[in-house]
Amino acid sequence: METSYKNISYFFVGILLCVLVGFHQTYTAKFPTFEGLTTVHHFHGAMLMAWFGMLIGQPLLIKYQKREWHRQLGKVSYVLIPLVLYSIFLVTKTQYLRTISQMPKEVVIGGLALDIPDIVVFGLFYVLAMVYRHRPDYHMRYMIGTSLLMIGPGIGRAMIIYGGLAFPVAIIYTMYFTELIAAIFLVLDYIKGRSIKPFGVILGCLVVLHLIWNYQMSGWWQAFGGWFANVFF
């Protein structure tokens, strides 16, 4: 493992803490009754916690020379990642069905621009990590990419609940923040003479997600989002 990434697990722990803070009022604070929440929300939370466990644990196994354990645990991701993606889909569907009768249809379809592209990009980063599993430098960076996608939900909710920001403003701020982190990683790789391809791809995908969100009310997204909802929801 590259020296500068030996302690990357602490970075993942930091993101996890942001997620826990952001979801405290809307999830953990409702223990033990979890009023207003469904099995779908619990399933989603369990899958994301399992993924965080893998993100945090895998670098530690490499750091402490437990490479065989790392490989064996990595095989679990072949089952875990489809479940993570499915859980995001189920939460998206639940939210859509809950709000479609309460808000204008165009607004609800526009909101899908936050979740549907995330599912695709999350899956893409994982696939790339597996494609480059024999190149630890690329593999690790694409795994970092999956963690960056989880910054927004945690920090965004914290900005809304504790900072009083409007939902759209919090989303934009978290997108800029996530892009900034990816850009910093990219610049560090450039300075150290390493390939900037992985973080170039990651940053490019984050920018695309940002653009899709910005154009959520456009005709092309409304058409696609409406079709997606009609077919899958």
Rosetta constraint file for C-alpha pairs under 8 A:
AtomPair CA 1 CA 5 HARMONIC 6.76 0.50
AtomPair CA 1 CA 6 HARMONIC 6.27 0.50
AtomPair CA 1 CA 62 HARMONIC 7.06 0.50
AtomPair CA 1 CA 63 HARMONIC 7.05 0.50
AtomPair CA 1 CA 136 HARMONIC 7.29 0.50
AtomPair CA 1 CA 137 HARMONIC 7.75 0.50
AtomPair CA 2 CA 6 HARMONIC 6.41 0.50
AtomPair CA 2 CA 137 HARMONIC 7.60 0.50
AtomPair CA 6 CA 59 HARMONIC 7.14 0.50
AtomPair CA 6 CA 60 HARMONIC 7.89 0.50
AtomPair CA 6 CA 63 HARMONIC 6.22 0.50
AtomPair CA 7 CA 11 HARMONIC 7.55 0.50
AtomPair CA 7 CA 59 HARMONIC 7.76 0.50
AtomPair CA 7 CA 60 HARMONIC 7.94 0.50
AtomPair CA 8 CA 12 HARMONIC 6.66 0.50
AtomPair CA 8 CA 56 HARMONIC 7.98 0.50
AtomPair CA 8 CA 59 HARMONIC 7.03 0.50
AtomPair CA 9 CA 13 HARMONIC 6.21 0.50
AtomPair CA 9 CA 55 HARMONIC 7.11 0.50
AtomPair CA 9 CA 56 HARMONIC 4.70 0.50
AtomPair CA 9 CA 57 HARMONIC 7.22 0.50
AtomPair CA 9 CA 59 HARMONIC 6.24 0.50
AtomPair CA 9 CA 60 HARMONIC 6.90 0.50
AtomPair CA 10 CA 14 HARMONIC 6.15 0.50
AtomPair CA 10 CA 56 HARMONIC 7.56 0.50
AtomPair CA 11 CA 15 HARMONIC 6.47 0.50
AtomPair CA 12 CA 16 HARMONIC 6.19 0.50
AtomPair CA 12 CA 52 HARMONIC 7.25 0.50
AtomPair CA 12 CA 55 HARMONIC 6.73 0.50
AtomPair CA 12 CA 56 HARMONIC 5.95 0.50
AtomPair CA 12 CA 147 HARMONIC 6.96 0.50
AtomPair CA 13 CA 17 HARMONIC 6.19 0.50
AtomPair CA 13 CA 56 HARMONIC 6.77 0.50
AtomPair CA 14 CA 18 HARMONIC 6.40 0.50
AtomPair CA 15 CA 19 HARMONIC 6.30 0.50
AtomPair CA 15 CA 147 HARMONIC 7.46 0.50
AtomPair CA 15 CA 150 HARMONIC 7.39 0.50
AtomPair CA 15 CA 151 HARMONIC 6.06 0.50
AtomPair CA 16 CA 20 HARMONIC 6.20 0.50
AtomPair CA 16 CA 52 HARMONIC 7.01 0.50
AtomPair CA 17 CA 21 HARMONIC 6.14 0.50
AtomPair CA 18 CA 22 HARMONIC 6.06 0.50
AtomPair CA 18 CA 151 HARMONIC 7.15 0.50
AtomPair CA 18 CA 154 HARMONIC 5.28 0.50
AtomPair CA 18 CA 155 HARMONIC 5.90 0.50
AtomPair CA 19 CA 23 HARMONIC 6.09 0.50
AtomPair CA 19 CA 150 HARMONIC 7.48 0.50
AtomPair CA 19 CA 151 HARMONIC 6.96 0.50
AtomPair CA 19 CA 153 HARMONIC 6.79 0.50
AtomPair CA 19 CA 154 HARMONIC 3.79 0.50
AtomPair CA 19 CA 155 HARMONIC 6.73 0.50
AtomPair CA 20 CA 24 HARMONIC 5.84 0.50
AtomPair CA 20 CA 154 HARMONIC 6.88 0.50
AtomPair CA 21 CA 154 HARMONIC 6.81 0.50
AtomPair CA 21 CA 155 HARMONIC 7.99 0.50
AtomPair CA 21 CA 158 HARMONIC 6.70 0.50
AtomPair CA 22 CA 153 HARMONIC 7.26 0.50
AtomPair CA 22 CA 154 HARMONIC 4.27 0.50
AtomPair CA 22 CA 155 HARMONIC 5.82 0.50
AtomPair CA 22 CA 156 HARMONIC 7.18 0.50
AtomPair CA 22 CA 157 HARMONIC 4.89 0.50
AtomPair CA 22 CA 158 HARMONIC 4.39 0.50
AtomPair CA 22 CA 161 HARMONIC 7.90 0.50
AtomPair CA 23 CA 27 HARMONIC 5.50 0.50
AtomPair CA 23 CA 28 HARMONIC 6.85 0.50
AtomPair CA 23 CA 154 HARMONIC 6.39 0.50
AtomPair CA 23 CA 157 HARMONIC 6.88 0.50
AtomPair CA 23 CA 158 HARMONIC 7.71 0.50
AtomPair CA 24 CA 28 HARMONIC 4.83 0.50
AtomPair CA 24 CA 29 HARMONIC 5.43 0.50
AtomPair CA 25 CA 29 HARMONIC 5.19 0.50
AtomPair CA 25 CA 30 HARMONIC 7.32 0.50
AtomPair CA 25 CA 161 HARMONIC 7.94 0.50
AtomPair CA 26 CA 30 HARMONIC 7.01 0.50
AtomPair CA 27 CA 31 HARMONIC 7.40 0.50
AtomPair CA 27 CA 34 HARMONIC 6.86 0.50
AtomPair CA 27 CA 37 HARMONIC 7.95 0.50
AtomPair CA 28 CA 34 HARMONIC 7.81 0.50
AtomPair CA 30 CA 34 HARMONIC 4.53 0.50
AtomPair CA 30 CA 35 HARMONIC 6.43 0.50
AtomPair CA 37 CA 41 HARMONIC 6.21 0.50
AtomPair CA 37 CA 42 HARMONIC 7.79 0.50
AtomPair CA 38 CA 42 HARMONIC 6.70 0.50
AtomPair CA 39 CA 43 HARMONIC 6.04 0.50
AtomPair CA 40 CA 44 HARMONIC 6.09 0.50
AtomPair CA 40 CA 87 HARMONIC 7.16 0.50
AtomPair CA 40 CA 90 HARMONIC 6.49 0.50
AtomPair CA 40 CA 91 HARMONIC 6.34 0.50
AtomPair CA 40 CA 94 HARMONIC 7.93 0.50
AtomPair CA 41 CA 45 HARMONIC 6.12 0.50
AtomPair CA 41 CA 91 HARMONIC 6.53 0.50
AtomPair CA 42 CA 46 HARMONIC 6.07 0.50
AtomPair CA 43 CA 47 HARMONIC 6.18 0.50
AtomPair CA 43 CA 87 HARMONIC 6.59 0.50
AtomPair CA 44 CA 48 HARMONIC 6.29 0.50
AtomPair CA 44 CA 84 HARMONIC 6.98 0.50
AtomPair CA 44 CA 87 HARMONIC 4.74 0.50
AtomPair CA 44 CA 88 HARMONIC 6.50 0.50
AtomPair CA 44 CA 91 HARMONIC 7.16 0.50
AtomPair CA 45 CA 49 HARMONIC 6.13 0.50
AtomPair CA 46 CA 50 HARMONIC 6.13 0.50
AtomPair CA 47 CA 51 HARMONIC 6.26 0.50
AtomPair CA 47 CA 80 HARMONIC 7.31 0.50
AtomPair CA 47 CA 83 HARMONIC 6.79 0.50
AtomPair CA 47 CA 84 HARMONIC 5.31 0.50
AtomPair CA 47 CA 87 HARMONIC 7.21 0.50
AtomPair CA 48 CA 52 HARMONIC 6.16 0.50
AtomPair CA 48 CA 84 HARMONIC 6.39 0.50
AtomPair CA 49 CA 53 HARMONIC 6.11 0.50
AtomPair CA 50 CA 54 HARMONIC 6.39 0.50
AtomPair CA 50 CA 80 HARMONIC 7.89 0.50
AtomPair CA 51 CA 55 HARMONIC 6.16 0.50
AtomPair CA 51 CA 80 HARMONIC 7.38 0.50
AtomPair CA 51 CA 81 HARMONIC 7.78 0.50
AtomPair CA 51 CA 84 HARMONIC 7.72 0.50
AtomPair CA 52 CA 56 HARMONIC 6.03 0.50
AtomPair CA 53 CA 57 HARMONIC 5.85 0.50
AtomPair CA 54 CA 58 HARMONIC 5.72 0.50
AtomPair CA 54 CA 73 HARMONIC 7.89 0.50
AtomPair CA 55 CA 59 HARMONIC 7.21 0.50
AtomPair CA 55 CA 143 HARMONIC 7.49 0.50
AtomPair CA 55 CA 147 HARMONIC 7.92 0.50
AtomPair CA 56 CA 60 HARMONIC 7.02 0.50
AtomPair CA 57 CA 61 HARMONIC 6.35 0.50
AtomPair CA 58 CA 62 HARMONIC 6.56 0.50
AtomPair CA 58 CA 70 HARMONIC 5.78 0.50
AtomPair CA 58 CA 73 HARMONIC 7.73 0.50
AtomPair CA 58 CA 74 HARMONIC 7.80 0.50
AtomPair CA 59 CA 63 HARMONIC 6.06 0.50
AtomPair CA 60 CA 64 HARMONIC 6.12 0.50
AtomPair CA 61 CA 65 HARMONIC 6.13 0.50
AtomPair CA 61 CA 66 HARMONIC 4.79 0.50
AtomPair CA 61 CA 67 HARMONIC 6.37 0.50
AtomPair CA 61 CA 69 HARMONIC 6.95 0.50
AtomPair CA 61 CA 70 HARMONIC 5.76 0.50
AtomPair CA 62 CA 66 HARMONIC 5.64 0.50
AtomPair CA 62 CA 67 HARMONIC 5.58 0.50
AtomPair CA 62 CA 70 HARMONIC 6.70 0.50
AtomPair CA 66 CA 70 HARMONIC 6.25 0.50
AtomPair CA 67 CA 71 HARMONIC 6.25 0.50
AtomPair CA 68 CA 72 HARMONIC 6.21 0.50
AtomPair CA 69 CA 73 HARMONIC 5.96 0.50
AtomPair CA 70 CA 74 HARMONIC 5.98 0.50
AtomPair CA 71 CA 75 HARMONIC 6.62 0.50
AtomPair CA 72 CA 76 HARMONIC 7.31 0.50
AtomPair CA 73 CA 77 HARMONIC 7.46 0.50
AtomPair CA 74 CA 78 HARMONIC 7.68 0.50
AtomPair CA 75 CA 79 HARMONIC 7.83 0.50
AtomPair CA 76 CA 80 HARMONIC 6.12 0.50
AtomPair CA 77 CA 81 HARMONIC 5.49 0.50
AtomPair CA 78 CA 82 HARMONIC 7.23 0.50
AtomPair CA 79 CA 83 HARMONIC 6.66 0.50
AtomPair CA 80 CA 84 HARMONIC 6.15 0.50
AtomPair CA 81 CA 85 HARMONIC 6.18 0.50
AtomPair CA 81 CA 123 HARMONIC 7.72 0.50
AtomPair CA 81 CA 126 HARMONIC 7.89 0.50
AtomPair CA 82 CA 86 HARMONIC 5.99 0.50
AtomPair CA 83 CA 87 HARMONIC 5.99 0.50
AtomPair CA 84 CA 88 HARMONIC 6.41 0.50
AtomPair CA 85 CA 89 HARMONIC 6.31 0.50
AtomPair CA 85 CA 119 HARMONIC 5.97 0.50
AtomPair CA 85 CA 122 HARMONIC 7.80 0.50
AtomPair CA 85 CA 123 HARMONIC 7.30 0.50
AtomPair CA 86 CA 90 HARMONIC 6.17 0.50
AtomPair CA 87 CA 91 HARMONIC 6.24 0.50
AtomPair CA 88 CA 92 HARMONIC 6.13 0.50
AtomPair CA 88 CA 115 HARMONIC 7.58 0.50
AtomPair CA 88 CA 119 HARMONIC 6.99 0.50
AtomPair CA 89 CA 93 HARMONIC 6.10 0.50
AtomPair CA 89 CA 115 HARMONIC 7.89 0.50
AtomPair CA 89 CA 116 HARMONIC 7.54 0.50
AtomPair CA 89 CA 119 HARMONIC 7.45 0.50
AtomPair CA 90 CA 94 HARMONIC 6.05 0.50
AtomPair CA 91 CA 95 HARMONIC 6.11 0.50
AtomPair CA 92 CA 96 HARMONIC 6.12 0.50
AtomPair CA 92 CA 112 HARMONIC 7.45 0.50
AtomPair CA 92 CA 115 HARMONIC 6.62 0.50
AtomPair CA 92 CA 116 HARMONIC 7.89 0.50
AtomPair CA 93 CA 97 HARMONIC 6.17 0.50
AtomPair CA 93 CA 233 HARMONIC 5.97 0.50
AtomPair CA 94 CA 98 HARMONIC 6.10 0.50
AtomPair CA 95 CA 99 HARMONIC 6.17 0.50
AtomPair CA 96 CA 100 HARMONIC 5.78 0.50
AtomPair CA 96 CA 108 HARMONIC 6.65 0.50
AtomPair CA 96 CA 109 HARMONIC 8.00 0.50
AtomPair CA 96 CA 112 HARMONIC 7.97 0.50
AtomPair CA 97 CA 101 HARMONIC 7.68 0.50
AtomPair CA 97 CA 233 HARMONIC 7.69 0.50
AtomPair CA 98 CA 102 HARMONIC 7.70 0.50
AtomPair CA 99 CA 103 HARMONIC 6.02 0.50
AtomPair CA 99 CA 108 HARMONIC 6.91 0.50
AtomPair CA 100 CA 104 HARMONIC 7.12 0.50
AtomPair CA 100 CA 105 HARMONIC 6.03 0.50
AtomPair CA 100 CA 108 HARMONIC 6.16 0.50
AtomPair CA 101 CA 105 HARMONIC 7.98 0.50
AtomPair CA 103 CA 107 HARMONIC 6.80 0.50
AtomPair CA 103 CA 108 HARMONIC 6.67 0.50
AtomPair CA 104 CA 108 HARMONIC 6.55 0.50
AtomPair CA 105 CA 109 HARMONIC 6.12 0.50
AtomPair CA 106 CA 110 HARMONIC 5.94 0.50
AtomPair CA 106 CA 217 HARMONIC 6.98 0.50
AtomPair CA 106 CA 222 HARMONIC 6.84 0.50
AtomPair CA 107 CA 111 HARMONIC 6.24 0.50
AtomPair CA 107 CA 217 HARMONIC 7.46 0.50
AtomPair CA 108 CA 112 HARMONIC 6.81 0.50
AtomPair CA 109 CA 113 HARMONIC 7.46 0.50
AtomPair CA 109 CA 216 HARMONIC 7.84 0.50
AtomPair CA 109 CA 222 HARMONIC 6.30 0.50
AtomPair CA 109 CA 225 HARMONIC 5.55 0.50
AtomPair CA 109 CA 226 HARMONIC 6.22 0.50
AtomPair CA 109 CA 229 HARMONIC 7.86 0.50
AtomPair CA 110 CA 213 HARMONIC 7.85 0.50
AtomPair CA 110 CA 216 HARMONIC 4.53 0.50
AtomPair CA 110 CA 217 HARMONIC 5.61 0.50
AtomPair CA 110 CA 221 HARMONIC 7.32 0.50
AtomPair CA 110 CA 222 HARMONIC 6.60 0.50
AtomPair CA 110 CA 225 HARMONIC 7.29 0.50
AtomPair CA 111 CA 115 HARMONIC 7.68 0.50
AtomPair CA 111 CA 216 HARMONIC 7.14 0.50
AtomPair CA 112 CA 116 HARMONIC 5.90 0.50
AtomPair CA 112 CA 225 HARMONIC 6.62 0.50
AtomPair CA 113 CA 117 HARMONIC 6.39 0.50
AtomPair CA 113 CA 212 HARMONIC 6.23 0.50
AtomPair CA 113 CA 213 HARMONIC 5.35 0.50
AtomPair CA 113 CA 216 HARMONIC 5.85 0.50
AtomPair CA 113 CA 221 HARMONIC 7.66 0.50
AtomPair CA 113 CA 225 HARMONIC 7.58 0.50
AtomPair CA 114 CA 118 HARMONIC 6.70 0.50
AtomPair CA 114 CA 209 HARMONIC 7.71 0.50
AtomPair CA 114 CA 213 HARMONIC 6.14 0.50
AtomPair CA 115 CA 119 HARMONIC 6.40 0.50
AtomPair CA 116 CA 120 HARMONIC 6.74 0.50
AtomPair CA 117 CA 121 HARMONIC 6.19 0.50
AtomPair CA 117 CA 209 HARMONIC 6.52 0.50
AtomPair CA 118 CA 122 HARMONIC 5.82 0.50
AtomPair CA 118 CA 149 HARMONIC 7.35 0.50
AtomPair CA 118 CA 209 HARMONIC 7.30 0.50
AtomPair CA 119 CA 123 HARMONIC 6.17 0.50
AtomPair CA 120 CA 124 HARMONIC 6.11 0.50
AtomPair CA 121 CA 125 HARMONIC 6.14 0.50
AtomPair CA 121 CA 205 HARMONIC 6.98 0.50
AtomPair CA 122 CA 126 HARMONIC 6.39 0.50
AtomPair CA 122 CA 145 HARMONIC 7.96 0.50
AtomPair CA 122 CA 146 HARMONIC 5.66 0.50
AtomPair CA 122 CA 149 HARMONIC 7.15 0.50
AtomPair CA 123 CA 127 HARMONIC 6.12 0.50
AtomPair CA 124 CA 128 HARMONIC 6.13 0.50
AtomPair CA 125 CA 129 HARMONIC 6.12 0.50
AtomPair CA 125 CA 142 HARMONIC 5.34 0.50
AtomPair CA 125 CA 143 HARMONIC 6.84 0.50
AtomPair CA 125 CA 145 HARMONIC 6.28 0.50
AtomPair CA 125 CA 146 HARMONIC 6.11 0.50
AtomPair CA 125 CA 202 HARMONIC 7.70 0.50
AtomPair CA 126 CA 130 HARMONIC 6.28 0.50
AtomPair CA 126 CA 142 HARMONIC 6.72 0.50
AtomPair CA 126 CA 143 HARMONIC 6.58 0.50
AtomPair CA 126 CA 146 HARMONIC 6.98 0.50
AtomPair CA 127 CA 131 HARMONIC 6.10 0.50
AtomPair CA 128 CA 132 HARMONIC 6.14 0.50
AtomPair CA 128 CA 139 HARMONIC 7.38 0.50
AtomPair CA 128 CA 142 HARMONIC 6.55 0.50
AtomPair CA 129 CA 133 HARMONIC 5.85 0.50
AtomPair CA 129 CA 138 HARMONIC 6.90 0.50
AtomPair CA 129 CA 139 HARMONIC 4.36 0.50
AtomPair CA 129 CA 140 HARMONIC 7.05 0.50
AtomPair CA 129 CA 141 HARMONIC 7.70 0.50
AtomPair CA 129 CA 142 HARMONIC 5.12 0.50
AtomPair CA 129 CA 143 HARMONIC 6.14 0.50
AtomPair CA 130 CA 139 HARMONIC 6.82 0.50
AtomPair CA 131 CA 139 HARMONIC 7.92 0.50
AtomPair CA 132 CA 136 HARMONIC 7.28 0.50
AtomPair CA 132 CA 138 HARMONIC 6.02 0.50
AtomPair CA 132 CA 139 HARMONIC 5.20 0.50
AtomPair CA 133 CA 138 HARMONIC 7.71 0.50
AtomPair CA 133 CA 139 HARMONIC 5.19 0.50
AtomPair CA 134 CA 139 HARMONIC 7.52 0.50
AtomPair CA 135 CA 139 HARMONIC 5.95 0.50
AtomPair CA 136 CA 140 HARMONIC 5.83 0.50
AtomPair CA 137 CA 141 HARMONIC 6.46 0.50
AtomPair CA 138 CA 142 HARMONIC 6.34 0.50
AtomPair CA 138 CA 198 HARMONIC 6.10 0.50
AtomPair CA 139 CA 143 HARMONIC 6.38 0.50
AtomPair CA 140 CA 144 HARMONIC 6.26 0.50
AtomPair CA 141 CA 145 HARMONIC 6.29 0.50
AtomPair CA 141 CA 198 HARMONIC 6.25 0.50
AtomPair CA 141 CA 199 HARMONIC 6.90 0.50
AtomPair CA 142 CA 146 HARMONIC 6.66 0.50
AtomPair CA 142 CA 198 HARMONIC 6.54 0.50
AtomPair CA 142 CA 199 HARMONIC 7.74 0.50
AtomPair CA 142 CA 202 HARMONIC 7.37 0.50
AtomPair CA 143 CA 147 HARMONIC 6.76 0.50
AtomPair CA 144 CA 148 HARMONIC 6.44 0.50
AtomPair CA 145 CA 149 HARMONIC 6.82 0.50
AtomPair CA 145 CA 199 HARMONIC 7.86 0.50
AtomPair CA 145 CA 202 HARMONIC 6.05 0.50
AtomPair CA 146 CA 150 HARMONIC 7.20 0.50
AtomPair CA 147 CA 151 HARMONIC 7.03 0.50
AtomPair CA 148 CA 152 HARMONIC 7.86 0.50
AtomPair CA 148 CA 178 HARMONIC 6.32 0.50
AtomPair CA 148 CA 182 HARMONIC 7.86 0.50
AtomPair CA 149 CA 178 HARMONIC 7.76 0.50
AtomPair CA 150 CA 154 HARMONIC 7.01 0.50
AtomPair CA 151 CA 155 HARMONIC 6.06 0.50
AtomPair CA 151 CA 156 HARMONIC 7.95 0.50
AtomPair CA 151 CA 174 HARMONIC 7.47 0.50
AtomPair CA 151 CA 178 HARMONIC 6.93 0.50
AtomPair CA 152 CA 156 HARMONIC 5.27 0.50
AtomPair CA 152 CA 171 HARMONIC 7.13 0.50
AtomPair CA 152 CA 174 HARMONIC 5.23 0.50
AtomPair CA 152 CA 175 HARMONIC 6.75 0.50
AtomPair CA 152 CA 178 HARMONIC 7.34 0.50
AtomPair CA 153 CA 157 HARMONIC 6.08 0.50
AtomPair CA 154 CA 158 HARMONIC 6.32 0.50
AtomPair CA 155 CA 159 HARMONIC 6.13 0.50
AtomPair CA 155 CA 174 HARMONIC 6.72 0.50
AtomPair CA 156 CA 160 HARMONIC 6.36 0.50
AtomPair CA 156 CA 167 HARMONIC 7.90 0.50
AtomPair CA 156 CA 170 HARMONIC 5.23 0.50
AtomPair CA 156 CA 171 HARMONIC 5.89 0.50
AtomPair CA 156 CA 173 HARMONIC 7.82 0.50
AtomPair CA 156 CA 174 HARMONIC 5.93 0.50
AtomPair CA 157 CA 161 HARMONIC 5.95 0.50
AtomPair CA 157 CA 170 HARMONIC 7.69 0.50
AtomPair CA 158 CA 162 HARMONIC 5.46 0.50
AtomPair CA 158 CA 163 HARMONIC 6.82 0.50
AtomPair CA 159 CA 163 HARMONIC 4.52 0.50
AtomPair CA 159 CA 164 HARMONIC 6.39 0.50
AtomPair CA 159 CA 165 HARMONIC 5.82 0.50
AtomPair CA 159 CA 170 HARMONIC 6.03 0.50
AtomPair CA 160 CA 164 HARMONIC 4.86 0.50
AtomPair CA 160 CA 165 HARMONIC 4.67 0.50
AtomPair CA 160 CA 166 HARMONIC 6.20 0.50
AtomPair CA 160 CA 167 HARMONIC 6.32 0.50
AtomPair CA 160 CA 170 HARMONIC 6.45 0.50
AtomPair CA 161 CA 165 HARMONIC 7.67 0.50
AtomPair CA 165 CA 169 HARMONIC 6.40 0.50
AtomPair CA 165 CA 170 HARMONIC 5.94 0.50
AtomPair CA 166 CA 170 HARMONIC 6.19 0.50
AtomPair CA 167 CA 171 HARMONIC 6.26 0.50
AtomPair CA 168 CA 172 HARMONIC 6.36 0.50
AtomPair CA 169 CA 173 HARMONIC 6.22 0.50
AtomPair CA 170 CA 174 HARMONIC 6.16 0.50
AtomPair CA 171 CA 175 HARMONIC 6.20 0.50
AtomPair CA 172 CA 176 HARMONIC 6.28 0.50
AtomPair CA 172 CA 210 HARMONIC 7.82 0.50
AtomPair CA 173 CA 177 HARMONIC 6.13 0.50
AtomPair CA 174 CA 178 HARMONIC 6.04 0.50
AtomPair CA 175 CA 179 HARMONIC 6.12 0.50
AtomPair CA 175 CA 206 HARMONIC 7.67 0.50
AtomPair CA 175 CA 210 HARMONIC 6.53 0.50
AtomPair CA 176 CA 180 HARMONIC 6.06 0.50
AtomPair CA 177 CA 181 HARMONIC 6.40 0.50
AtomPair CA 178 CA 182 HARMONIC 6.38 0.50
AtomPair CA 178 CA 206 HARMONIC 7.77 0.50
AtomPair CA 179 CA 183 HARMONIC 6.07 0.50
AtomPair CA 179 CA 203 HARMONIC 6.15 0.50
AtomPair CA 179 CA 206 HARMONIC 6.27 0.50
AtomPair CA 179 CA 207 HARMONIC 7.13 0.50
AtomPair CA 180 CA 184 HARMONIC 6.14 0.50
AtomPair CA 181 CA 185 HARMONIC 6.35 0.50
AtomPair CA 182 CA 186 HARMONIC 6.20 0.50
AtomPair CA 182 CA 199 HARMONIC 6.39 0.50
AtomPair CA 182 CA 202 HARMONIC 7.03 0.50
AtomPair CA 182 CA 203 HARMONIC 5.63 0.50
AtomPair CA 183 CA 187 HARMONIC 6.14 0.50
AtomPair CA 183 CA 199 HARMONIC 7.48 0.50
AtomPair CA 183 CA 203 HARMONIC 6.56 0.50
AtomPair CA 184 CA 188 HARMONIC 6.14 0.50
AtomPair CA 185 CA 189 HARMONIC 6.31 0.50
AtomPair CA 185 CA 199 HARMONIC 6.83 0.50
AtomPair CA 186 CA 190 HARMONIC 6.28 0.50
AtomPair CA 186 CA 196 HARMONIC 5.74 0.50
AtomPair CA 186 CA 199 HARMONIC 5.23 0.50
AtomPair CA 186 CA 200 HARMONIC 6.62 0.50
AtomPair CA 187 CA 191 HARMONIC 6.11 0.50
AtomPair CA 187 CA 196 HARMONIC 7.88 0.50
AtomPair CA 188 CA 192 HARMONIC 6.17 0.50
AtomPair CA 189 CA 193 HARMONIC 6.14 0.50
AtomPair CA 189 CA 194 HARMONIC 4.94 0.50
AtomPair CA 189 CA 195 HARMONIC 6.48 0.50
AtomPair CA 189 CA 196 HARMONIC 5.94 0.50
AtomPair CA 190 CA 194 HARMONIC 5.77 0.50
AtomPair CA 190 CA 195 HARMONIC 6.86 0.50
AtomPair CA 190 CA 196 HARMONIC 6.04 0.50
AtomPair CA 196 CA 200 HARMONIC 5.69 0.50
AtomPair CA 197 CA 201 HARMONIC 6.08 0.50
AtomPair CA 198 CA 202 HARMONIC 6.24 0.50
AtomPair CA 199 CA 203 HARMONIC 5.80 0.50
AtomPair CA 200 CA 204 HARMONIC 5.99 0.50
AtomPair CA 201 CA 205 HARMONIC 6.16 0.50
AtomPair CA 202 CA 206 HARMONIC 6.29 0.50
AtomPair CA 203 CA 207 HARMONIC 6.23 0.50
AtomPair CA 204 CA 208 HARMONIC 6.29 0.50
AtomPair CA 205 CA 209 HARMONIC 6.26 0.50
AtomPair CA 206 CA 210 HARMONIC 6.24 0.50
AtomPair CA 207 CA 211 HARMONIC 6.22 0.50
AtomPair CA 208 CA 212 HARMONIC 6.18 0.50
AtomPair CA 209 CA 213 HARMONIC 6.28 0.50
AtomPair CA 210 CA 214 HARMONIC 6.26 0.50
AtomPair CA 211 CA 215 HARMONIC 6.29 0.50
AtomPair CA 212 CA 216 HARMONIC 6.07 0.50
AtomPair CA 212 CA 221 HARMONIC 7.83 0.50
AtomPair CA 215 CA 221 HARMONIC 7.13 0.50
AtomPair CA 216 CA 221 HARMONIC 5.70 0.50
AtomPair CA 216 CA 222 HARMONIC 6.92 0.50
AtomPair CA 217 CA 221 HARMONIC 6.67 0.50
AtomPair CA 217 CA 222 HARMONIC 6.19 0.50
AtomPair CA 218 CA 222 HARMONIC 6.14 0.50
AtomPair CA 219 CA 223 HARMONIC 6.03 0.50
AtomPair CA 220 CA 224 HARMONIC 6.18 0.50
AtomPair CA 221 CA 225 HARMONIC 5.68 0.50
AtomPair CA 222 CA 226 HARMONIC 5.74 0.50
AtomPair CA 223 CA 227 HARMONIC 6.14 0.50
AtomPair CA 224 CA 228 HARMONIC 6.08 0.50
AtomPair CA 225 CA 229 HARMONIC 6.09 0.50
AtomPair CA 226 CA 230 HARMONIC 6.14 0.50
AtomPair CA 227 CA 231 HARMONIC 6.14 0.50
AtomPair CA 228 CA 232 HARMONIC 5.87 0.50
AtomPair CA 228 CA 233 HARMONIC 7.52 0.50
AtomPair CA 229 CA 233 HARMONIC 4.90 0.50
